[in-house]
Amino acid sequence: MAASLKTTATRIEFENPFLLGSGPPGTNAKVIAKSFDLGWGGVVGKTISLDASKVVNTAPRYGKLKATDHPDTVVGFENIELISDRPYSVWLEEFKQLKKQYPKKVLVASVMEEYRKDAWQQIIREVQATGVDGFELNLSCPHGLPERKMGMAMGEDPSICEEVVGWVKEVAKIPVWAKMTPNVGDPKVPAKAAIKAGADGISTINTILSIIGVDLRTLKPMPTVEGYAVPGGYSGQAVRPIALRHVMEIARAIPGVPISGMGGIDTGFDAAQFILLGAHTVQVCTGAMLQGYEVITKLKEELLKVMVDHKFETLEEMRGKSLPFFSTHADLVERQRAAKAAKTGANRDAETWKGEIKKETDSLTGH
Ligand SMILES: Cc1cc2nc3c(=O)[nH]c(=O)nc-3n(C[C@H](O)[C@H](O)[C@H](O)COP(=O)(O)O)c2cc1C
């Protein structure tokens, strides 16, 4: 049997595990339709709310971190973009149309509301009636919205997280994913609260609070809007190690929980690592913004290559395969001792650090 990218998570069937993450890539029906045509396994729409008139964006609102030695390479991306400023009624119509046109494609609606039960239940009921396949609750946007007690203001507080997911689950008939913030010390705590309240799955990570830099000509922090700035959300390949750690922590703490993993996925090889750490599906936002929607073809080929190389026929066989290899630092030390490495004295500081720090750092780097 050939390797297959098909998978099922939270009762939803995906032709492949790649979804476009909430953000500019899924910002209206036209681009969502284009993504379906190009072969994305699903799309999470840009986050919507009941009253788009309260959403006012700035320009500029993005900043790029370039590699020091390769100024053409973007390693990190910051944004201070808010949720969708397009009218709610237009979104409802577009969801309906998209599901009529693409009944078999997976469309997940990302929603966010103020801290009011009636508002959350209204948006869930009305969006659900359009026929979307699932919800992603944005409990994690780190900038702008927390000033209105929305987004990350909810996701960083486990008791609010539990309460809001509970409100949603009272009326949702379709699967609900809670999208978590990485801007917390222990990501397991709010994720467990969301699952306790009935969330069907966890999406992680949203962006990381950041300052992309200070302009040394003007001495102003960036992105600069009329001379001022706010910390924004960091994404792109630089955040991948942090995202992998969050997925791992949650997968180990809540075994079998369906996770939609994201943060810095640019290639199918990146996606494979999320799946090996327990993700059921993966999402790509910045990677699609920087490489274009067509990147989906390459993403699928690369993930399939990993599966074929390791003789995995299904994603289920591959999922979580790297999780058992996490341990404690004390255990690593014990294993090395048992392997007699310590016997040579090679791991002692006095033997290691003799002044050629670059070479010595390399010798302690595992890849
Ligand atoms: C410009 C931009 C806008 C975003 N807007 C949203 C949003 O509306 N809702 C949301 O849940 N996440 C939003 N995100 C976060 C992404 O969905 C994703 O969680 C994060 O960027 C990490 O993945 P990535 O590195 O693939 O972008 C946005 C990200 C970017 C870069």
The ligand as an SDF file (V2000), in Angstrom:
LIG
                    3D

 31 33  0  0  0  0  0  0  0  0999 V2000
   -0.3830   38.5950    9.6060 C   0  0  0  0  0  0  0  0  0  0  0  0
   -0.9460   37.5560   10.5160 C   0  0  0  0  0  0  0  0  0  0  0  0
   -2.2730   37.6060   10.9030 C   0  0  0  0  0  0  0  0  0  0  0  0
   -2.8030   36.6320   11.7530 C   0  0  0  0  0  0  0  0  0  0  0  0
   -4.1220   36.6920   12.0790 N   0  0  0  0  0  0  0  0  0  0  0  0
   -4.6620   35.6960   12.8680 C   0  0  0  0  0  0  0  0  0  0  0  0
   -6.0580   35.6680   13.1510 C   0  0  0  0  0  0  0  0  0  0  0  0
   -6.8400   36.4850   12.6740 O   0  0  0  0  0  0  0  0  0  0  0  0
   -6.5140   34.6890   13.9690 N   0  0  0  0  0  0  0  0  0  0  0  0
   -5.6820   33.7240   14.5060 C   0  0  0  0  0  0  0  0  0  0  0  0
   -6.1650   32.8430   15.2290 O   0  0  0  0  0  0  0  0  0  0  0  0
   -4.3690   33.7190   14.2220 N   0  0  0  0  0  0  0  0  0  0  0  0
   -3.8370   34.6700   13.4180 C   0  0  0  0  0  0  0  0  0  0  0  0
   -2.5060   34.6440   13.1160 N   0  0  0  0  0  0  0  0  0  0  0  0
   -1.6410   33.6020   13.7330 C   0  0  0  0  0  0  0  0  0  0  0  0
   -1.4430   32.3930   12.8100 C   0  0  0  0  0  0  0  0  0  0  0  0
   -2.6540   31.7650   12.4930 O   0  0  0  0  0  0  0  0  0  0  0  0
   -0.4840   31.3770   13.4670 C   0  0  0  0  0  0  0  0  0  0  0  0
   -1.0560   30.9290   14.6880 O   0  0  0  0  0  0  0  0  0  0  0  0
    0.8890   31.9330   13.7850 C   0  0  0  0  0  0  0  0  0  0  0  0
    1.2620   32.9330   12.8760 O   0  0  0  0  0  0  0  0  0  0  0  0
    1.9690   30.8360   13.7850 C   0  0  0  0  0  0  0  0  0  0  0  0
    2.0150   30.1330   12.5560 O   0  0  0  0  0  0  0  0  0  0  0  0
    2.9270   30.5500   11.2930 P   0  0  0  0  0  0  0  0  0  0  0  0
    4.3460   30.6610   11.7790 O   0  0  0  0  0  0  0  0  0  0  0  0
    2.6980   29.4630   10.2860 O   0  0  0  0  0  0  0  0  0  0  0  0
    2.4020   31.8580   10.8250 O   0  0  0  0  0  0  0  0  0  0  0  0
   -1.9640   35.6000   12.2510 C   0  0  0  0  0  0  0  0  0  0  0  0
   -0.6310   35.5390   11.8570 C   0  0  0  0  0  0  0  0  0  0  0  0
   -0.1080   36.4970   10.9930 C   0  0  0  0  0  0  0  0  0  0  0  0
    1.3370   36.3930   10.5680 C   0  0  0  0  0  0  0  0  0  0  0  0
  1  2  1  0
  2  3  1  0
  2 30  2  0
  3  4  2  0
  4  5  1  0
  4 28  1  0
  5  6  2  0
  6  7  1  0
  6 13  1  0
  7  8  2  0
  7  9  1  0
  9 10  1  0
 10 11  2  0
 10 12  1  0
 12 13  2  0
 13 14  1  0
 14 15  1  0
 14 28  1  0
 15 16  1  0
 16 17  1  0
 16 18  1  0
 18 19  1  0
 18 20  1  0
 20 21  1  0
 20 22  1  0
 22 23  1  0
 23 24  1  0
 24 25  2  0
 24 26  1  0
 24 27  1  0
 28 29  2  0
 29 30  1  0
 30 31  1  0
M  END
$$$$
